[in-house]
Amino acid sequence: MRFRYLLIALGVTASATVGAQRRPPAPEPTNTGPVATGATTPEAMQNKQNVGLEVDAMQENIQKWNDSVFSFGELGFQEFETTKYLTTILRQNGFTVQQGIAGIPTAWTARWGSGKPVIALGSDVDCIPQASQKPGVAYHDPIIEGAPGHGEGHNSGMPLQIAAALAVKKVMEQQHLQGTLMLWPGIAEELVGAKAYYVRAGIFKDVDISIFTHVGDNLGVSWGDAGNQNGLVSVEFSFKGESAHGASAPWRGRSALDAAELMDVGWNFRREHLRIQQRSHYVITNGGDQPNVVPPNAAVWYYFRETDYAHIKELWDIGERMAKAAAMMTDTEVSMRVLGSAWPGHFNKTIAEVMNANIEKVGLPAWTDADQTLAKALQHELKVPEVGMATKLQPMRGREVIPDDEKRGGGSDDIGDISWNVPTVTLRYPSNMAAGPGHNWANAISMATPIAHKGIQAGAKVVALTVIDFLVKPELVAQAWDYFRNVQTKNTK
């Protein structure tokens, strides 16, 4: 199986982030070749009906699992309680859990079943700094002021996948279906930290298809070039100078903070002359100790986002030159450390078409007046259109290649690294509201409410039905790999 992740080319590893309310890509739907269809035999249809009923029977557990993970609110690489809680559920249900995968303490896989196909089910679990928020309150009201919280909705994805997996497992046991389910969490996705390491460690080497989930405000899937998803490299630049008394002898010092600030000033002047597709942002992670000491050390952390490897590397090269120039101007030294990366995603047409048919079967949840009132109240608070919760499915969209001049940039997600190693799709499920800006307290408001629970239940049904399709109709696996080998990776290796 091919390895495809940005840091092989760059010399390190990892990923990035997509806001909870990001819309699907803009390209018009295209019809290229026959549409893949799921299993339609009487036995398969009965299996699908049964798996849907199994998901419905887990309604109370879905609420409990989701709200528990919401309560943990753990940042990237700190997801210890989340890991303990989710792996305990899976062990109790007969899954074999391997912890510490890829050398990451909070990372794990959970497997059940035997033989082919091997179907991987994953979703992210980390949260956002300073996004603590009381659920169901349509204005800013943190549980703990300044604390992290699930302002990206990552508390919901693994409960969804667990519900889907347990429902499928029950039907597989009843019908003696062959296949292997592998669940895995996206650790430190917001720190662009884990999925490329998973690939390098061989976690997906025997996987036949990968189904990923991410929270949104509608139920949908897309295929092909992820036009609104940039790739990314995450780099920290560290400057080293010399301390001195800031009042008595500042001329004897060399300020590392001056160097970091000069780099940032240079980058901000350069923005005017960068492509419209790029996104770049930074935080100063070390600005010195106290004002009367010339800072001997300083560091600034950058995300460089672009549409492809060449343009990402170009941004990084510009940043590196600016860092060296800033060090020269301040007579300091600079070093550079890559913290992570994400490859732009490409998603599988066969899996998406099969999944979309199941989305149309399941449909959107039946929102109550209370659900709509909460959504519209938040939308009013944030001064965005008061449209409430979605009541109409969006059409599936996809194009094999989106011309670069049609792209306008966006977030990043290290699921892209996995998508270049195994046929993959991302299901968006409606556990959030079309209101918040993403990575914000507002995106946490619905995430431990009936809105989240209903969205998870609908998403779990879609995943479970899609897994049944690939278990009982093995030619779909071959068709997914045919697209992967002869379309997706035909000219991009």
C-alpha positions, -999 to +999 in steps of 0.1 A: +000+000+000+013+035-009+023+059+018+011+094+011+015+120+037+030+155+034+058+151+058+074+122+039+082+148+014+089+174+041+108+151+064+085+149+094+047+143+099+009+149+108-023+171+102-048+200+108-084+212+113-119+218+098-144+241+114-176+224+127-198+245+104-178+244+072-199+239+042-193+211+016-172+220-015-186+244-040-182+224-072-213+214-091-222+177-089-209+156-118-220+124-133-190+104-145-198+067-151-223+045-135-234+052-099-223+026-073-253+010-056-255-008-023-268-043-016-304-049-026-310-086-020-339-095+004-313-107+029-293-075+027-324-054+030-334-073+061-299-068+075-302-031+069-335-029+086-322-048+116-291-026+119-312+005+118-333-009+146-302-017+166-290+019+163-325+031+175-322+008+205-290+026+216-306+061+218-300+063+256-264+051+253-257+075+225-268+104+247-247+091+276-216+085+255-218+118+238-224+139+269-197+121+289-170+129+263-183+165+261-178+167+299-141+156+296-132+184+272-096+174+267-070+191+245-048+173+220-025+146+233-043+150+267-074+128+258-067+104+287-102+103+302-118+102+268-096+073+258-102+054+290-140+059+287-144+049+250-120+019+251-138+006+282-171+006+263-155-013+234-138-038+256-171-045+274-186-053+240-159-078+229-135-056+209-098-061+212-081-028+221-045-019+214-034+013+232-004+036+226-004+030+188+021+049+167+039+058+200+011+082+210-001+075+246-038+084+240-041+067+206-057+033+202-074+009+179-103-015+187-109-045+165-137-071+163-144-098+137-122-118+113-113-118+077-121-094+049-132-067+043-115-047+070-135-015+075-120+014+095-144+037+114-128+069+128-135+104+142-116+130+161-118+134+199-098+165+210-113+198+219-105+236+216-087+259+240-110+284+259-142+270+243-159+259+276-196+265+272-228+254+290-248+233+265-282+245+255-275+281+265-277+304+234-251+329+246-216+328+259-218+312+293-187+290+301-188+261+325-153+272+336-140+305+324-110+301+302-112+263+302-111+242+270-143+228+256-158+210+226-161+241+203-155+218+173-180+191+183-154+163+184-171+148+214-198+133+191-179+115+164-166+084+182-200+078+200-215+078+166-189+053+153-193+031+184-231+030+180-227+021+143-201-006+151-221-022+178-252-023+157-233-039+128-216-063+151-250-076+164-262-083+128-229-099+118-232-123+148-268-131+139-261-136+102-226-151+105-211-123+083-174-122+077-154-091+081-134-070+106-144-037+122-116-014+133-123+017+153-098+045+159-097+080+172-083+112+157-059+123+184-047+159+186-064+168+153-064+204+162-027+202+168-022+185+134-006+157+153-015+120+147-029+106+115+002+107+094+020+088+123-008+062+121-001+057+084+036+055+089+030+029+117+010+007+093-023+011+112-042+011+078-021-014+059-048-041+059-078-018+057-101-021+027-123+010+032-122+039+057-153+058+069-146+090+088-171+113+104-171+150+112-198+171+128-217+196+107-251+211+103-265+188+077-262+151+066-240+146+036-210+132+019-189+143-011-162+127-033-132+136-053-110+167-048-117+183-015-118+218-030-124+237+003-097+218+022-062+231+020-031+211+029-009+224+057+025+224+074+028+235+110+062+250+119+076+266+151+105+290+147+126+294+179+149+324+183+179+325+207+195+358+219+212+371+250+196+384+282+205+417+299+189+442+323+162+460+303+170+493+319+206+492+331+223+476+301+199+468+273+227+473+248+243+442+261+213+420+252+200+406+220+162+403+220+148+370+207+114+386+210+124+414+186+133+387+161+100+369+164+081+402+160+101+412+130+093+379+113+056+384+120+057+420+107+075+408+075+049+381+070+020+404+074+034+428+048+039+398+025+003+387+028-008+412+001+014+394-024+004+358-016-022+338-035-058+341-026-059+303-019-035+305+010-043+308+046-016+315+072-017+323+109+006+324+139+008+327+177+038+337+198+043+307+221+072+322+240+076+360+243+101+362+271+098+361+309+093+397+322+097+432+309+129+441+326+148+412+311+158+413+275+142+380+262+170+355+254+144+331+240+113+335+219+092+313+196+064+318+171+042+290+157+029+292+121+004+273+101+011+275+063-020+263+043-022+260+005-039+238-021-010+214-029+024+204-018+043+227-041+025+258-028+027+247+008+064+243+005+067+277-012+049+293+018+072+275+042+103+286+023+092+322+025+086+318+062+120+303+067+137+331+048+119+357+069+129+339+101+166+339+090+164+376+080+148+385+113+176+367+131+202+386+111+186+419+119+187+412+156+219+393+158+201+362+172+200+326+161+170+308+148+160+271+146+129+255+131+108+225+142+080+209+121+051+200+144+027+185+119+011+185+085-019+175+064-022+165+028-052+179+009-079+153+008-094+132-020-124+111-013-137+079-028-165+081-054-178+045-048-181+048-011-196+082-013-223+070-038-232+041-017-233+062+015-254+089-002-281+064-011-282+055+026-283+092+036-314+096+014-329+066+031-322+078+066-330+115+061-326+144+085-338+141+121-372+153+130-363+185+148-387+197+176-398+232+182-373+234+211-345+224+187-354+250+162-359+276+189-324+270+203-308+272+168-326+304+159-318+320+193-281+314+187-283+326+152-300+358+164-273+362+191-245+359+165-263+381+140-264+354+112-294+343+092-320+328+115-326+297+094-329+272+123-319+236+118-316+221+083-348+204+070-336+195+035-307+173+025-280+189+004-271+171-029-239+151-031-212+169-048-179+158-064-154+163-091-122+143-097-101+174-100-110+210-092-089+235-111-067+254-088-080+288-099-115+278-087-103+271-051-104+297-025-088+280+005-101+268+038-093+246+067-073+214+068-078+179+082-053+151+084-079+126+072-064+137+039-033+117+047-054+086+052-074+093+020-042+089-001-035+055+014-069+038+015-103+046-001-119+070+023-150+093+028-161+117+054-197+117+066-210+151+078-238+146+104-261+173+118-252+176+155-244+213+153-261+245+141-254+268+112-243+296+134-209+295+150-176+305+133-159+272+142-133+267+170-155+288+192-177+285+223-208+289+200-200+257+183-202+239+217-238+250+225-256+221+208-230+195+215-247+180+246-283+186+237-310+166+218-297+182+186-264+165+190-280+132+200-304+131+170-276+140+146-254+112+160-283+087+157-289+096+121-252+095+113-248+062+130-276+047+109-259+059+077-225+045+087-241+012+098-261+008+065-230+016+045-209-009+064-235-036+057-234-028+020-197-034+019-199-065+040-225-083+019-215-069-016-178-075-019-176-061-054-181-027-039-147-030-022-131-038-056-149-009-072-137+015-045-101+004-050-105+007-088-114+044-084-085+048-059-059+032-082-071+042-116-086+076-110-074+092-078-038+081-079-034+076-116-015+108-121-008+117-085+015+093-068 
